[in-house]
Amino acid sequence: MKSFQPEYALIARETREENRRQLADMLRQIAMERAARLPPPPELTSLETQLQASVRNSLRDVQRAKDVQSSHVLRWLRS
């Protein structure tokens, strides 16, 4: 039996390498399938464009708050 040990070791090593390759292929396939299900990445916008959008949103929110406050004041004046 000892005379076959090098052969058994070689077969075991080759089997492990083949199993690793198969596992790597399966993991690669899973990663590709998951990546295909992801939504497309958002468009890259410059920092200036992001800042402009943020300022616009802030101004809109401030105007909305002013409108609400004005409506409350008008309602109070009418009563």
DANORQUI-V937493 format. One record per helix or strand of 2 or more residues. SS is the DSSP state (@ for helix, = for strand). FROM is the first residue (numbers start at 1). LEN is the number of residues. If there is no record, write none. Layout:
# DANORQUI-V937493
ss=SS from=FROM len=LEN
ss=SS from=FROM len=LEN
This chain:
# DANORQUI-V937493
ss=@ from=2 len=36
ss=@ from=47 len=32
